[in-house]
Amino acid sequence: MAKPYSRQLAAQVGKYIRSQGWNVNFDHERGLYRLTFKSVNRLPEISLIVRIFEDRVVSRGYPGIKADIGSYTRVVEYVTRANYEFYWHGLFDFDYSDGEIAFERSHDCTDGTPSLILLEKVVDHPIVAWNRFGDGLLAMMHSDSSPADEIRKACE
C-alpha cells in the first residue's frame, strides 16, 4: 500500500513543473513525479523523481549509468569530494550493492507549502548537480584521472 502524501504539496510541485514546460508523469497512487532530461555533458540523460510526502518533498536525480565494481573506490572518493563542494544544495549517494549513484535534495514542509522559488531549488538541484559533476563521474569510471583533479575541473 502506498504511503499517504499531501495533495496540496503535490499540486504546488506540479504547478512549478508545469511552469517550466516540462513533460511529466505523475503517479497519483504513490505521489511522485517522473521526468527525464538531456544532460549538458557526456551523461546519456538524467532521470528525476520528485516524491511528495505528507511533510516533505524529496527530489532524486539519477545519471542513467551505474559504476562497475572496479571503479567503486574512485567513484566514492569523487562523490564524497563533490558533496563537500556542493553540500548546501543536496547530497550525492552511492549504493555499493549495485553501483547506483544519485543526487538527492529534500525540503521539510512541516511549516507549510513552499513557494515556487523554493521548489525550484528542490526540483532543479539534482539536474544542476549532474550537469556540473557528470563528466567527472564518467572520468572516474573510464579513465585514470584523480578524483581531486576532476572535482577541481568541475568547480572552476
N, C-alpha and C positions, 0 to 999 in steps of 0.2 A: 504494500500500500504506500502511495506517495505521501510525503510529509506535507502538511499544510503550508501555504505561503500567503503573503499579503497581496491581495488583488490590487490594492491602491498602489503599492510599491511596484508591482508588475506593470501597471498602467503607466506609471511615471517613467520607468525604464523604457517601455515601448514607445512612449512619446519622444524620448531622446533619440532612440534608434531610428524612428521614422523621420525625425527632423534632419538626420544625416542622409536620408535617401537610400539607406541600406536595405538589401533584401534579407529577410529574416524569417525563420521558422520559430514559432512559439509552441512549446509543449504545455498545454493547459493543465494536464494532469500532474506534471512534475514541477511546473513553474520555472521553466528555463527557456532561454533564447539561444538559438544556434546560428552563428554567422561564419562565413569564410571570406578571407581577404587574400589578395595577391600581395606578397611581400615586396618591399623595395630593394631587397638584397637577393642573395642566391638561394634562399629558402624557397621550397616549392609553393607553399601557402601557409597561412596562419588560420587555424580554426579557433574560434572564440565561443565559449559557452558562458552565458551570464545566468547564474542561478539566483532565483529570488527565494528568500526565506521569510518567516514572519517578521524578523527584526534585523535583517541584513541583506546586502547584495554582494555576491561573490562573482568575480569575472576571472576566467582562466583561459589563457591563450596557449595553444599547442602548435609547434612548428611543422607538423606533418612528417617528421622523421624521428627516429629513436637512435640512441647511441648503441654501438656494438660493445660487447663486453671488453674488448681490447682498449677502448678509449675511455672507459668509465673514470679512471683516475684523473685524466686530463680534463674531462668534461666537468667533473665535480669541482675541481680546483677553479675552472673557468666560471662556473655559475656562482660559486662562493665569492669570488672576486667581483663578479657582476653585482651580486647582492650588496656588497659593501658600497659600490659606486651608485647604486640605484635604489637603495633600501627604502627611501621615503615614498617611492611610487608603488611598492609591492615587492614580491619576492619570487625568485626562481626556485623551483624544487626539482628533485631528481629521484626517480624510482629505480632503486637497484634491482628490483625483480625483473624489469623488462626494458630498462634504458629510456623510459619516457621522461621527457623534460617539459616542464610547464612554467608559465609565469602567472602568478595569482595576485589579484588586488581585491580587497574587500572593504566594505564600509558598514559600520554599525548604524542601524537606523532606529534604535530604540527611542530617540528623541523626535522622531517624525520622518516624514517623507523628504528625502534630499532634493535639492534644487537640480535643475538640468545641468548647471555648471559643474556641480559636484559629481553628478552621474557621468558627465563627460570624462572626468578623470578616472573614475572606477571602470568604465567600459573601455576607454581608449588606451589605458596604460599598458595592458598586455600587448597590444599591437605595436605601440611605440617601443616597448622593450625588445620585442623580437626584431623589429626593423633596425634597432640600434646594435643589438648583440648577436644577431643571427649569423652573420659572416664569421664572427669569431668562434661560434659554436661549430660551424662546419669545419673551420680550420683545426679545431681540437679533434675532430673525428677523422680528418683526411690529410693532415699534414703534420710536420714536426715543430711547428711554431709553438712558442711557450704561451701558457695562459696569461701570464703577466703582460707579454708583448701585445697579445690580442686585445686585452682589456684597455691598454693604453691607446691602441688604434680606435677602439670603439668610443673612447671618451675624448678624443681630440676634437 
